Amino acid sequence: MLNLGNEIMTSSFFITWVGAICGHVLSLYSPNFNGARPFLKKMFPNKSDTFYYRFDFLILPIIGALIAHALIEPETIKASLFSGLSWSGSLGSILNIKTAKQTNNT
């Protein structure tokens, strides 16, 4: 059982997920970043803000880890960590560009 836990903790996908969580936490400092909360509010109406923040914290890094792991295919711990971090940074940049374009068009 201990060996399975060690394999999970050192797997490239787990490290990518940890990187995605770190990037997600850092992205919370951007006032324009809403993550998956608008989608979650439509899917699960009338829930508390705490529900949406917690569910967003779980779902967005998992999506990021899946996409980053599939696209980059990291083989080392460093590559896995930076794959997860870069996912969150890339998503934040894309959303900031979209927000800036919407602001300029109004």
N, C-alpha and C positions, 0 to 999 in steps of 0.2 A: 504494500500500500504506500509506503514511504517513497519507493522508487517511482510510482506513478505520479505522485505529487511533485517530485523532483523533475520528472520529464515534462510535466505541464509547465512548471515554473521556468524552465529553460527552453521551452519550444519557441520557435521564431514567431508563431502567431500570437502567443501570450505576450511576448515582449512588444510586438507591434501594437497590441491592444493597450498595453501600459503606456506606450508612446502616444497613442490616440487619446487616452484619458488625460495625459499631461497637457497635450495640445488643446483639448476641449476645455480644461480648467483655465488655461491661460486665455482662451478666446472669450471667456466670460467677462473679461475686462473691456471688451469692445461693446459699446452701447448699441450698435446696429445689429449685433449677432443674436438671433432668436433661436438658433438651432432648430430642433424639430417641434418646438412648442406650438407654433400656429397649426401645424398638421395634427398634433396630438389633441389640441383643443377641439378640432372638428371631429376627430375620430371618437373621443371620449368627452363629450360635453358635460358641463356642470360638475367638474372635479375641482379640487383645491389647487392653488398655484404650486403648493408643495408637491402634489402628485405629478404635475407637468414637469417641474424642474428635475425631480428624481427620475422619472421615466426617460426624460431627455438625456440625463446623465448616463443612463444605462444604454439606450439605443444608439445614440449618435457615435460614441466611440466604438461600438461593435460594428456598425456599418463602416466606419472609417478603417478599422482594422481589417475587415474583410476586403475592402477595395484596395487598400494599400498593400496588403499581403499578396493579393492576387496579381496586382499590376507590377509590383517591384520584385516579388519573390525573394525576400531577404534570406540570406544563409548564415549571417552572423548576428550576434546579439546587438552590436552597434548598428548594423544595417536595419535590423528589426525595429529598434527604438526610433531611429530617424525616419523610418517609413511611417510609423504612427504619428510622429510629430509633424512630418511634412504634410500628411493628409489634412490635419486640422488647420495648418497654416495655409494650405492651398484652398481649402474650402472657405476660410475667412477672407482670403484675398478675392476670390470669385464673388462672394457676397458683398464685399465692400465696393467692388467695381460696379456691380449691379445697382447697389444703393446709390452710389454717386451718379450714375447715369439717370436714375429715376429722379433724383434731386435736381439735376441740371435741366431735365425736361419739364419740370413744373414751373 
